[in-house]
Amino acid sequence: MGLSARKMEILGAIVTDYVKTAQPVGSRTVSRRYKMGFSPATIRNEMADLEEMGYLLQPHTSAGRIPSQKGYRYYVDELMQEEHLDDEEKMCIYRIFSYERIREIEEIIRQTSQIISSLTNYTTLILGPRLKKSAFKKLQIMPIDSKRGLLVLVADTGVIKNKLINLPQALSQGELNRIVSYLNHRLEGLTIDRITARLIRELRRDIYHHINFLETTFTLLEDSLAEDESRVFLGGTTNIFNQPEFGNIEKVKSLLSLFEHHSLLANLLARPLAGIDGIVIKIGRENILEEVQECSLVMTSYCLGREVVGTIGILGPTRMAYSRVVAVLQQVVSQFEKL
């Protein structure tokens, strides 16, 4: 059975108030703060109906109600209003992506996880790009001065690894360019997991007389092969414990333990996403891991170029400011798409 317009309005007001105050909401509070034109008695009767229907809970003996998981789900699906970030908040996100420098994608992700946590006061989980399934695009050497250069490996997803190297004094710039060109020709288009140890040995043999200089290149390639596919970047890990719902030490210990297991977090974030506008909201027991079944997780995929390479998740209490979280995620994703 659907909800009447009056019940929807009252449920929306209770969710909004409880998110702000973390205090059970009574009929007089709804009447006084939200100016609906209904008497406290009418609101009280509607709240009793909403409780009976499973949308509200009455904690302890308080006269006030709080939303249930079902109430939050209805709010998110039917009542939530679109929210927009202000210009200053948008600029905070924009700055991360706008530095004119060689950008390591991991550094961008780390900074992104921190700014999301700062803007939401929740915990951020970002599943990093799956480097092994990225295709090698090019190797570059960017001279810094006559003795040093920056060695850069670029994948088709935009994933970048870089390392400062000493330039081989025995090689002319022309010879250096030819070696780089040869490696790019041999490796271009291969996914990282196809750049095997055997292939690296072959390349070593082919250009053995420049082995000292190239050892750094091969080391970066081998590091890529060994890359942890479950890499999850965390931001604001203690933010969730500032919420009154997590005053229980056992809940805190359970979540802290989970944050140490990146493979479990990766599974949590790696589920297929098919929500409205790419946003998926998992509330309470809708989450697959027991440790987060008193939390909500808002997730979306992010792209580098046109390729979906990972997932961003924001973890908080079920009493979450959902519309703000969605606005932050949308802004961040739009910046990733411009990289």
RARA-V920905 format. One record per residue. N is the residue number from 0. RES is the residue in three letters. PSI is psi in whole degrees, -180 to 180 (none if undefined). NEAR is the number of other C-alpha atoms within 8 Angstrom. Layout:
N | RES | PSI | NEAR
N | RES | PSI | NEAR
//
This chain:
0 | MET | 133 | 2
1 | GLY | 168 | 3
2 | LEU | 144 | 7
3 | SER | 163 | 6
4 | ALA | -38 | 6
5 | ARG | -43 | 7
6 | LYS | -40 | 11
7 | MET | -43 | 10
8 | GLU | -42 | 8
9 | ILE | -43 | 12
10 | LEU | -44 | 14
11 | GLY | -40 | 11
12 | ALA | -40 | 10
13 | ILE | -44 | 13
14 | VAL | -48 | 12
15 | THR | -46 | 8
16 | ASP | -42 | 10
17 | TYR | -37 | 14
18 | VAL | -40 | 10
19 | LYS | -39 | 6
20 | THR | -22 | 6
21 | ALA | 20 | 9
22 | GLN | 140 | 6
23 | PRO | 145 | 12
24 | VAL | 127 | 12
25 | GLY | 169 | 10
26 | SER | -36 | 12
27 | ARG | -37 | 7
28 | THR | -46 | 8
29 | VAL | -44 | 15
30 | SER | -43 | 14
31 | ARG | -42 | 7
32 | ARG | -28 | 6
33 | TYR | 0 | 7
34 | LYS | 56 | 8
35 | MET | -17 | 5
36 | GLY | 7 | 5
37 | PHE | 149 | 8
38 | SER | 155 | 7
39 | PRO | -35 | 10
40 | ALA | -44 | 7
41 | THR | -45 | 8
42 | ILE | -40 | 13
43 | ARG | -42 | 10
44 | ASN | -41 | 8
45 | GLU | -38 | 10
46 | MET | -38 | 14
47 | ALA | -41 | 8
48 | ASP | -43 | 8
49 | LEU | -36 | 12
50 | GLU | -45 | 11
51 | GLU | -33 | 8
52 | MET | -6 | 7
53 | GLY | 7 | 10
54 | TYR | -21 | 14
55 | LEU | 157 | 14
56 | LEU | 152 | 10
57 | GLN | 100 | 12
58 | PRO | 139 | 9
59 | HIS | -139 | 4
60 | THR | 14 | 5
61 | SER | 146 | 8
62 | ALA | -16 | 7
63 | GLY | 162 | 10
64 | ARG | 160 | 14
65 | ILE | 157 | 14
66 | PRO | 144 | 14
67 | SER | 176 | 10
68 | GLN | -40 | 10
69 | LYS | -38 | 9
70 | GLY | -42 | 12
71 | TYR | -41 | 13
72 | ARG | -42 | 9
73 | TYR | -41 | 9
74 | TYR | -48 | 12
75 | VAL | -42 | 9
76 | ASP | -32 | 7
77 | GLU | -26 | 6
78 | LEU | -20 | 9
79 | MET | 132 | 10
80 | GLN | 148 | 5
81 | GLU | 139 | 6
82 | GLU | 151 | 7
83 | HIS | 143 | 6
84 | LEU | 153 | 9
85 | ASP | 172 | 6
86 | ASP | -38 | 6
87 | GLU | -41 | 6
88 | GLU | -41 | 9
89 | LYS | -39 | 10
90 | MET | -37 | 8
91 | CYS | -41 | 9
92 | ILE | -43 | 13
93 | TYR | -39 | 9
94 | ARG | -36 | 8
95 | ILE | -36 | 10
96 | PHE | 0 | 10
97 | SER | 1 | 6
98 | TYR | 133 | 7
99 | GLU | 81 | 4
100 | ARG | 170 | 4
101 | ILE | 120 | 4
102 | ARG | 123 | 8
103 | GLU | 128 | 10
104 | ILE | -33 | 9
105 | GLU | -38 | 7
106 | GLU | -40 | 8
107 | ILE | -43 | 11
108 | ILE | -43 | 11
109 | ARG | -48 | 11
110 | GLN | -36 | 9
111 | THR | -43 | 11
112 | SER | -36 | 15
113 | GLN | -43 | 12
114 | ILE | -36 | 10
115 | ILE | -45 | 12
116 | SER | -37 | 14
117 | SER | -39 | 9
118 | LEU | -24 | 8
119 | THR | -22 | 9
120 | ASN | 22 | 9
121 | TYR | -177 | 13
122 | THR | 135 | 15
123 | THR | 136 | 17
124 | LEU | 122 | 14
125 | ILE | 119 | 13
126 | LEU | 117 | 14
127 | GLY | 166 | 13
128 | PRO | 145 | 7
129 | ARG | 91 | 9
130 | LEU | -36 | 10
131 | LYS | -25 | 12
132 | LYS | 1 | 8
133 | SER | 151 | 12
134 | ALA | 139 | 13
135 | PHE | 131 | 14
136 | LYS | -54 | 12
137 | LYS | 158 | 10
138 | LEU | 135 | 11
139 | GLN | 147 | 9
140 | ILE | 118 | 9
141 | MET | 108 | 8
142 | PRO | 137 | 8
143 | ILE | -45 | 8
144 | ASP | -164 | 6
145 | SER | -18 | 6
146 | LYS | -18 | 9
147 | ARG | 152 | 11
148 | GLY | 166 | 13
149 | LEU | 117 | 13
150 | LEU | 123 | 13
151 | VAL | 128 | 12
152 | LEU | 127 | 12
153 | VAL | 134 | 12
154 | ALA | 166 | 12
155 | ASP | -22 | 9
156 | THR | -1 | 10
157 | GLY | -1 | 10
158 | VAL | 130 | 12
159 | ILE | 133 | 11
160 | LYS | 138 | 9
161 | ASN | 157 | 9
162 | LYS | 140 | 7
163 | LEU | 132 | 8
164 | ILE | 160 | 9
165 | ASN | 127 | 8
166 | LEU | 136 | 9
167 | PRO | 118 | 7
168 | GLN | -23 | 6
169 | ALA | -14 | 4
170 | LEU | 136 | 8
171 | SER | 164 | 7
172 | GLN | -36 | 6
173 | GLY | -44 | 7
174 | GLU | -41 | 8
175 | LEU | -45 | 9
176 | ASN | -38 | 8
177 | ARG | -39 | 8
178 | ILE | -44 | 8
179 | VAL | -43 | 11
180 | SER | -41 | 8
181 | TYR | -47 | 8
182 | LEU | -42 | 10
183 | ASN | -40 | 11
184 | HIS | -42 | 7
185 | ARG | -31 | 6
186 | LEU | -18 | 11
187 | GLU | 132 | 10
188 | GLY | -14 | 7
189 | LEU | 133 | 9
190 | THR | 154 | 11
191 | ILE | -35 | 14
192 | ASP | -9 | 8
193 | ARG | -6 | 6
194 | ILE | 83 | 12
195 | THR | 168 | 8
196 | ALA | -35 | 7
197 | ARG | -44 | 6
198 | LEU | -40 | 8
199 | ILE | -38 | 10
200 | ARG | -40 | 8
201 | GLU | -43 | 8
202 | LEU | -38 | 9
203 | ARG | -44 | 9
204 | ARG | -42 | 7
205 | ASP | -34 | 6
206 | ILE | 43 | 8
207 | TYR | -30 | 7
208 | HIS | -7 | 4
209 | HIS | 28 | 7
210 | ILE | -36 | 9
211 | ASN | -45 | 6
212 | PHE | -41 | 10
213 | LEU | -13 | 8
214 | GLU | -37 | 8
215 | THR | -42 | 9
216 | THR | -48 | 9
217 | PHE | -35 | 9
218 | THR | -42 | 8
219 | LEU | -40 | 9
220 | LEU | -43 | 10
221 | GLU | -36 | 9
222 | ASP | -37 | 8
223 | SER | -38 | 10
224 | LEU | -33 | 11
225 | ALA | 3 | 6
226 | GLU | 137 | 8
227 | ASP | 117 | 5
228 | GLU | -12 | 7
229 | SER | 29 | 9
230 | ARG | 116 | 10
231 | VAL | 129 | 11
232 | PHE | 129 | 12
233 | LEU | 141 | 12
234 | GLY | 138 | 12
235 | GLY | 43 | 14
236 | THR | -25 | 10
237 | THR | -6 | 7
238 | ASN | -41 | 11
239 | ILE | -26 | 14
240 | PHE | -6 | 9
241 | ASN | -9 | 7
242 | GLN | 139 | 9
243 | PRO | -24 | 7
244 | GLU | -19 | 6
245 | PHE | 40 | 11
246 | GLY | -17 | 9
247 | ASN | 124 | 7
248 | ILE | -32 | 7
249 | GLU | -38 | 6
250 | LYS | -42 | 10
251 | VAL | -47 | 11
252 | LYS | -39 | 8
253 | SER | -45 | 9
254 | LEU | -40 | 10
255 | LEU | -39 | 8
256 | SER | -41 | 8
257 | LEU | -40 | 11
258 | PHE | -19 | 9
259 | GLU | -11 | 6
260 | HIS | 89 | 8
261 | HIS | -28 | 11
262 | SER | -37 | 8
263 | LEU | -42 | 8
264 | LEU | -38 | 12
265 | ALA | -41 | 12
266 | ASN | -38 | 8
267 | LEU | -37 | 10
268 | LEU | -15 | 11
269 | ALA | 6 | 9
270 | ARG | 147 | 6
271 | PRO | 136 | 4
272 | LEU | 128 | 10
273 | ALA | 45 | 7
274 | GLY | -176 | 8
275 | ILE | 127 | 6
276 | ASP | 31 | 4
277 | GLY | 0 | 9
278 | ILE | 130 | 13
279 | VAL | 132 | 11
280 | ILE | 116 | 9
281 | LYS | 122 | 9
282 | ILE | 125 | 15
283 | GLY | -120 | 12
284 | ARG | -5 | 9
285 | GLU | -18 | 7
286 | ASN | 145 | 13
287 | ILE | -24 | 8
288 | LEU | 133 | 7
289 | GLU | -35 | 7
290 | GLU | -23 | 9
291 | VAL | 20 | 12
292 | GLN | 1 | 13
293 | GLU | 16 | 10
294 | CYS | 170 | 11
295 | SER | 146 | 16
296 | LEU | 119 | 12
297 | VAL | 124 | 13
298 | MET | 154 | 13
299 | THR | 154 | 12
300 | SER | 156 | 13
301 | TYR | 154 | 12
302 | CYS | 152 | 12
303 | LEU | 116 | 13
304 | GLY | -127 | 9
305 | ARG | 2 | 6
306 | GLU | 131 | 7
307 | VAL | 122 | 8
308 | VAL | -11 | 12
309 | GLY | -172 | 13
310 | THR | 139 | 13
311 | ILE | 130 | 14
312 | GLY | 145 | 12
313 | ILE | 122 | 12
314 | LEU | 128 | 13
315 | GLY | -176 | 12
316 | PRO | 162 | 11
317 | THR | -25 | 11
318 | ARG | 65 | 8
319 | MET | 148 | 8
320 | ALA | 79 | 7
321 | TYR | -44 | 8
322 | SER | -35 | 10
323 | ARG | -43 | 11
324 | VAL | -44 | 11
325 | VAL | -42 | 10
326 | ALA | -41 | 12
327 | VAL | -46 | 12
328 | LEU | -44 | 11
329 | GLN | -39 | 8
330 | GLN | -42 | 10
331 | VAL | -45 | 10
332 | VAL | -39 | 11
333 | SER | -32 | 8
334 | GLN | -38 | 11
335 | PHE | -40 | 11
336 | GLU | -20 | 11
337 | LYS | -6 | 7
338 | LEU | none | 8
//
